[in-house]
Amino acid sequence: MAGSSVPPVAKHAPRFLIVGAGGIGGVVAAHLTEQGHDVTTLTTNSLICDAINAHGFRVRGEASPGTVRGTARRELPKGARPFDFVLLATQPPQVEEAARGVVSLLADDGKMVCFQNGLCEERIAKIAGSERVIGAIVAWGASMIEPGIYDRTSSGGFAIGRLDGKDDDSVRALARSLECIGPTQLTNNLLGARWSKLAINCAISSLGTVGGDRLGVLMRHRFVRRLALEIMTEATTIAKASGIQLEKVSGTLDLEWVSLTEEDKVSAGSPTLVAKHALLLAVGARYRRLRSSMLSAIERGRPPSVDFLNGEIVSRGDVLGIPAPVNRAIRDEVLTIASGKAKSSFSLLRSFFDRTRRLSP
């Protein structure tokens, strides 16, 4: 990933508003609170709010801070002081409503920060103004086991940047603050980094939702890896046609190389295809405990973010006249699960693979 390490920057201690206390928001709030930052956590879920206020943020897993005493609010008092950073940690379907609800609380030079997967910065820029939006690409996983109890399932940090590629004191201040959670890099190609992460999430989050299991278990199966490669290939093709210069994920995973070549599509044993399957096995091993956040959302009765992931690929492909049949099919499958007409399972994923053989080369 094009980026640089974060040098120190002199600035007053920033005030943080974290909107959303699910897996990512809860872990971020715990670490920032532990470091003594001025943190306010906002959640509309009364069970989560009450659990945090009674017991603190209870974090387990990779690089865990343990239990961190903190507070959460369901609403902010009138006349609340402005915040330097509003960290949007909701699921994508709720992010625009969340941003509209708190944009008035931004300081004059404050910034809204998107932690969501997908391309949410473009949506939030329409609400807050593009100069007031920072993207924070999360390179680690977390889930909320029960209200106020968080499991960080993998290590990693962030890539921080703006849509215009510019770098200023606020970007550096945010990056410096997030270093307590994991290594933080600045990028001048946020869209390239976002699209690479989008391609990966279109595969692992949707396959995890249909298969109903953690990534490590699913990626042991060759047909699951094949589906992942097909989904990422469609996303990469549309990104390139959109003029996006893709970035390597975490500085190593090259989506253009991972994409299926014409030889890969017709030859089960081509050397490059074998190497790509090996790479996905390694990814599955590293993030073996990762569980789809879309599946968690469905289990909590919330709409899944599939239209912000696979649906984004499909709609942008439609504009360009580029088909994305596997992304379209798995988007529809996730929506069927969300409607209650199907139940996530390994057998459902296997059946999905069999049904999509007529769609992909």
C-alpha positions as CSV (number, residue, x, y, z in Angstrom):
1,M,0.0,0.0,0.0
2,A,1.3,3.4,-0.9
3,G,1.8,5.1,2.5
4,S,4.1,6.4,5.1
5,S,4.7,6.0,8.8
6,V,3.1,8.5,11.0
7,P,5.4,11.3,12.4
8,P,4.5,13.1,15.6
9,V,2.3,16.2,15.3
10,A,1.7,18.9,17.9
11,K,-1.9,19.5,18.6
12,H,-4.3,19.7,21.6
13,A,-5.7,16.4,22.8
14,P,-8.6,15.6,20.5
15,R,-12.1,14.8,21.6
16,F,-13.6,11.6,20.1
17,L,-17.2,10.6,19.5
18,I,-17.6,6.9,18.6
19,V,-20.9,6.2,17.0
20,G,-21.7,2.5,17.3
21,A,-20.5,0.0,19.9
22,G,-20.4,-3.3,18.0
23,G,-17.2,-5.3,17.3
24,I,-15.1,-2.5,15.8
25,G,-16.5,0.4,17.7
26,G,-16.3,-1.4,21.1
27,V,-12.6,-2.4,20.6
28,V,-11.7,1.1,19.4
29,A,-13.5,2.7,22.3
30,A,-11.7,0.4,24.8
31,H,-8.2,1.1,23.5
32,L,-8.7,4.9,23.2
33,T,-10.3,5.0,26.7
34,E,-7.4,3.0,28.1
35,Q,-4.9,5.5,26.7
36,G,-6.7,8.3,28.5
37,H,-8.3,10.0,25.5
38,D,-11.5,12.0,25.8
39,V,-13.9,9.5,24.4
40,T,-17.7,9.5,24.2
41,T,-19.4,6.3,23.0
42,L,-22.9,6.5,21.4
43,T,-25.1,3.5,20.8
44,T,-28.8,3.1,20.2
45,N,-28.8,-0.4,21.7
46,S,-29.9,-0.2,25.3
47,L,-28.5,-3.6,26.2
48,I,-25.0,-2.7,25.0
49,C,-25.2,0.7,26.7
50,D,-26.3,-0.8,30.0
51,A,-23.6,-3.5,29.8
52,I,-20.8,-1.1,29.2
53,N,-21.9,1.3,31.9
54,A,-22.2,-1.6,34.4
55,H,-19.0,-3.5,33.5
56,G,-16.9,-1.5,31.1
57,F,-15.6,-2.6,27.7
58,R,-14.6,-6.3,28.1
59,V,-12.2,-7.2,25.3
60,R,-10.7,-10.6,24.6
61,G,-8.4,-12.0,22.0
62,E,-5.5,-10.5,20.0
63,A,-3.7,-7.6,21.7
64,S,-6.6,-7.3,24.2
65,P,-6.6,-4.5,26.8
66,G,-8.8,-6.7,29.0
67,T,-11.6,-4.8,30.8
68,V,-11.5,-1.1,30.4
69,R,-13.8,1.0,32.6
70,G,-15.8,3.4,30.4
71,T,-19.3,4.7,29.7
72,A,-21.7,4.7,26.8
73,R,-24.7,7.0,26.0
74,R,-27.9,6.4,24.1
75,E,-28.2,10.1,23.3
76,L,-26.1,13.1,23.8
77,P,-27.1,16.0,26.1
78,K,-28.2,19.3,24.5
79,G,-25.3,21.7,24.2
80,A,-22.6,19.0,24.1
81,R,-19.2,20.4,23.3
82,P,-18.1,19.8,19.7
83,F,-15.9,16.8,18.8
84,D,-12.6,16.8,16.8
85,F,-13.3,13.4,15.5
86,V,-16.6,11.5,14.9
87,L,-15.7,7.9,14.4
88,L,-18.5,6.2,12.5
89,A,-18.4,2.5,13.6
90,T,-21.9,1.5,12.6
91,Q,-22.7,-1.1,9.9
92,P,-22.9,0.4,6.4
93,P,-26.7,0.4,6.2
94,Q,-26.9,2.8,9.2
95,V,-23.9,5.0,8.5
96,E,-25.6,7.8,6.6
97,E,-28.4,8.2,9.2
98,A,-25.7,8.1,11.9
99,A,-23.7,10.8,10.2
100,R,-26.7,13.1,9.7
101,G,-27.6,12.7,13.4
102,V,-24.2,14.0,14.7
103,V,-22.7,16.2,11.9
104,S,-23.8,19.3,13.9
105,L,-21.5,18.1,16.7
106,L,-18.3,18.4,14.6
107,A,-15.9,21.1,15.6
108,D,-15.2,23.7,12.9
109,D,-12.1,21.8,11.8
110,G,-13.4,18.4,12.9
111,K,-13.5,15.3,10.8
112,M,-15.9,12.3,10.3
113,V,-14.0,9.0,10.1
114,C,-15.4,6.0,8.2
115,F,-14.5,2.6,9.6
116,Q,-17.0,0.7,7.4
117,N,-16.2,-1.7,4.7
118,G,-17.3,-0.6,1.2
119,L,-17.1,2.9,-0.3
120,C,-18.8,4.9,2.5
121,E,-16.6,7.9,2.3
122,E,-18.3,9.1,-0.9
123,R,-21.7,8.9,0.9
124,I,-20.6,10.7,4.0
125,A,-18.9,13.4,1.9
126,K,-22.3,14.4,0.7
127,I,-23.4,14.9,4.3
128,A,-20.3,16.5,5.9
129,G,-18.3,17.8,2.9
130,S,-15.4,15.9,1.4
131,E,-12.8,18.0,3.2
132,R,-14.3,16.8,6.5
133,V,-14.1,13.1,5.8
134,I,-11.3,10.6,6.5
135,G,-11.3,7.0,5.6
136,A,-9.9,4.4,8.1
137,I,-9.5,1.0,6.5
138,V,-9.5,-1.6,9.3
139,A,-7.0,-4.5,8.8
140,W,-8.1,-6.5,11.8
141,G,-11.3,-8.3,12.8
142,A,-13.5,-8.2,15.9
143,S,-17.0,-9.3,16.9
144,M,-19.3,-8.7,19.9
145,I,-19.9,-12.0,21.6
146,E,-22.7,-10.5,23.8
147,P,-23.5,-6.9,24.8
148,G,-20.3,-5.2,26.0
149,I,-18.1,-8.3,25.5
150,Y,-15.8,-8.1,22.5
151,D,-13.5,-10.6,20.8
152,R,-10.7,-9.3,18.7
153,T,-10.2,-12.1,16.3
154,S,-7.1,-11.0,14.5
155,S,-4.2,-8.5,14.8
156,G,-3.5,-5.6,12.5
157,G,-3.9,-1.8,12.2
158,F,-5.3,0.8,9.8
159,A,-4.7,2.7,6.6
160,I,-5.7,6.3,6.9
161,G,-6.4,8.7,4.1
162,R,-8.7,11.2,2.4
163,L,-10.5,10.9,-0.9
164,D,-8.4,13.7,-2.4
165,G,-5.1,12.1,-1.3
166,K,-4.1,15.1,0.7
167,D,-2.4,14.9,4.1
168,D,-2.9,17.4,6.9
169,D,-2.5,17.7,10.7
170,S,-6.0,16.1,11.4
171,V,-5.1,13.0,9.4
172,R,-1.8,12.7,11.3
173,A,-3.4,13.3,14.7
174,L,-6.0,10.6,14.0
175,A,-3.3,8.2,12.9
176,R,-1.2,8.9,15.9
177,S,-4.2,8.2,18.2
178,L,-5.1,4.9,16.5
179,E,-1.5,3.6,16.9
180,C,-2.5,2.2,20.3
181,I,-4.8,-0.3,18.5
182,G,-2.4,-1.3,15.7
183,P,0.2,-0.1,13.2
184,T,-1.2,2.8,11.3
185,Q,-0.1,4.0,7.8
186,L,-1.1,7.0,5.8
187,T,-2.2,6.4,2.2
188,N,-2.5,8.9,-0.7
189,N,-4.6,6.4,-2.6
190,L,-7.6,5.8,-0.4
191,L,-9.9,4.7,-3.2
192,G,-7.3,2.1,-4.4
193,A,-7.0,0.7,-0.9
194,R,-10.8,0.8,-0.4
195,W,-11.5,-1.1,-3.6
196,S,-8.9,-3.8,-2.8
197,K,-10.5,-4.3,0.6
198,L,-13.9,-4.2,-1.0
199,A,-13.0,-7.0,-3.3
200,I,-11.8,-9.2,-0.3
201,N,-14.9,-8.4,1.8
202,C,-17.2,-9.2,-1.1
203,A,-15.8,-12.7,-0.9
204,I,-15.1,-13.4,2.8
205,S,-18.1,-11.6,4.4
206,S,-20.7,-12.9,1.9
207,L,-19.3,-16.5,1.8
208,G,-19.2,-16.4,5.6
209,T,-22.8,-15.3,5.7
210,V,-24.0,-18.1,3.4
211,G,-21.8,-20.8,4.9
212,G,-22.5,-19.8,8.5
213,D,-19.0,-20.5,9.8
214,R,-15.7,-18.8,10.5
215,L,-13.3,-18.1,7.7
216,G,-10.7,-20.7,8.7
217,V,-13.2,-23.5,8.5
218,L,-14.6,-22.4,5.2
219,M,-11.3,-21.7,3.4
220,R,-10.2,-25.3,3.9
221,H,-12.6,-26.3,1.1
222,R,-11.4,-25.9,-2.5
223,F,-14.9,-24.9,-3.8
224,V,-15.1,-22.1,-1.3
225,R,-11.7,-20.7,-2.4
226,R,-12.9,-21.0,-6.0
227,L,-15.9,-18.9,-5.2
228,A,-13.8,-16.3,-3.4
229,L,-11.5,-16.1,-6.4
230,E,-14.4,-15.6,-8.8
231,I,-16.0,-12.9,-6.6
232,M,-12.7,-11.0,-6.3
233,T,-12.0,-11.3,-10.0
234,E,-15.3,-9.6,-10.9
235,A,-14.6,-6.8,-8.4
236,T,-11.1,-6.2,-9.6
237,T,-12.2,-6.1,-13.2
238,I,-14.8,-3.4,-12.5
239,A,-12.4,-1.5,-10.3
240,K,-9.8,-1.4,-13.2
241,A,-12.5,-0.4,-15.7
242,S,-13.4,2.5,-13.3
243,G,-9.9,3.8,-13.4
244,I,-8.9,2.7,-9.9
245,Q,-5.3,1.9,-9.2
246,L,-5.6,-1.0,-6.8
247,E,-3.4,-1.0,-3.7
248,K,-1.9,-4.1,-2.1
249,V,-3.8,-5.1,1.0
250,S,-1.6,-4.8,4.1
251,G,1.2,-4.2,1.7
252,T,1.3,-7.8,0.5
253,L,-1.9,-9.1,-1.0
254,D,-2.0,-8.1,-4.7
255,L,-5.6,-8.3,-6.0
256,E,-4.6,-8.0,-9.6
257,W,-2.4,-11.1,-9.2
258,V,-5.1,-12.9,-7.3
259,S,-7.6,-12.4,-10.1
260,L,-8.3,-15.4,-12.3
261,T,-6.6,-15.4,-15.7
262,E,-8.2,-17.0,-18.7
263,E,-5.9,-20.0,-18.2
264,D,-7.0,-20.2,-14.5
265,K,-10.6,-20.3,-15.5
266,V,-10.3,-23.4,-17.7
267,S,-7.4,-25.3,-16.1
268,A,-7.9,-26.6,-12.6
269,G,-4.2,-27.4,-12.2
270,S,-2.5,-24.3,-13.7
271,P,0.6,-23.3,-11.6
272,T,-0.8,-19.8,-10.9
273,L,-4.1,-21.2,-9.8
274,V,-2.5,-23.6,-7.4
275,A,-0.5,-20.6,-6.0
276,K,-3.7,-18.6,-5.6
277,H,-5.4,-21.3,-3.7
278,A,-2.4,-21.6,-1.4
279,L,-2.5,-17.9,-0.7
280,L,-6.2,-18.1,0.2
281,L,-5.4,-21.0,2.5
282,A,-2.8,-18.8,4.2
283,V,-5.4,-16.0,4.5
284,G,-7.9,-18.4,6.0
285,A,-5.3,-19.6,8.5
286,R,-4.3,-16.1,9.6
287,Y,-7.9,-14.9,10.0
288,R,-9.3,-18.3,11.0
289,R,-11.5,-16.9,13.8
290,L,-13.0,-14.1,11.6
291,R,-16.8,-14.4,11.5
292,S,-18.9,-12.4,9.0
293,S,-20.3,-9.2,10.4
294,M,-23.2,-9.5,8.0
295,L,-24.2,-12.8,9.5
296,S,-24.0,-11.2,13.0
297,A,-26.2,-8.3,11.7
298,I,-28.8,-10.8,10.4
299,E,-28.8,-12.7,13.7
300,R,-29.5,-9.4,15.5
301,G,-32.4,-8.7,13.2
302,R,-30.6,-5.9,11.3
303,P,-30.2,-5.6,7.5
304,P,-27.0,-7.0,6.1
305,S,-24.5,-4.7,4.4
306,V,-24.5,-6.8,1.2
307,D,-25.7,-3.9,-1.0
308,F,-22.7,-1.9,0.1
309,L,-20.4,-4.8,-0.8
310,N,-21.4,-7.2,-3.6
311,G,-24.3,-4.9,-4.5
312,E,-21.8,-2.1,-5.0
313,I,-19.9,-4.2,-7.5
314,V,-23.1,-5.2,-9.3
315,S,-24.4,-1.7,-9.7
316,R,-21.1,-0.2,-10.8
317,G,-20.7,-3.1,-13.2
318,D,-24.2,-2.4,-14.6
319,V,-23.2,1.2,-15.3
320,L,-20.1,0.1,-17.1
321,G,-21.8,-2.8,-19.0
322,I,-19.6,-5.3,-17.2
323,P,-21.4,-8.3,-15.8
324,A,-20.8,-9.6,-12.2
325,P,-22.9,-12.7,-12.1
326,V,-21.4,-14.4,-9.1
327,N,-21.5,-11.2,-7.0
328,R,-25.1,-10.7,-8.1
329,A,-26.0,-14.3,-7.2
330,I,-24.4,-14.2,-3.7
331,R,-26.0,-10.8,-3.0
332,D,-29.4,-12.3,-3.7
333,E,-28.5,-15.4,-1.6
334,V,-27.6,-13.2,1.4
335,L,-30.8,-11.2,1.0
336,T,-32.8,-14.5,0.9
337,I,-31.1,-15.5,4.2
338,A,-31.9,-12.1,5.7
339,S,-35.6,-12.5,4.7
340,G,-35.7,-15.8,6.6
341,K,-36.4,-17.9,3.5
342,A,-33.1,-19.8,3.9
343,K,-30.7,-20.6,6.7
344,S,-26.9,-20.2,6.6
345,S,-25.1,-23.5,6.4
346,F,-22.3,-25.3,4.8
347,S,-24.7,-27.3,2.7
348,L,-26.3,-24.1,1.5
349,L,-22.9,-22.8,0.4
350,R,-22.2,-26.0,-1.4
351,S,-25.5,-25.8,-3.2
352,F,-24.8,-22.2,-4.1
353,F,-21.5,-23.2,-5.7
354,D,-23.2,-25.9,-7.8
355,R,-25.9,-23.5,-9.0
356,T,-23.4,-20.9,-10.0
357,R,-21.4,-23.1,-12.3
358,R,-23.5,-22.0,-15.2
359,L,-22.7,-18.4,-14.3
360,S,-18.9,-18.3,-14.3
361,P,-16.5,-19.5,-16.9
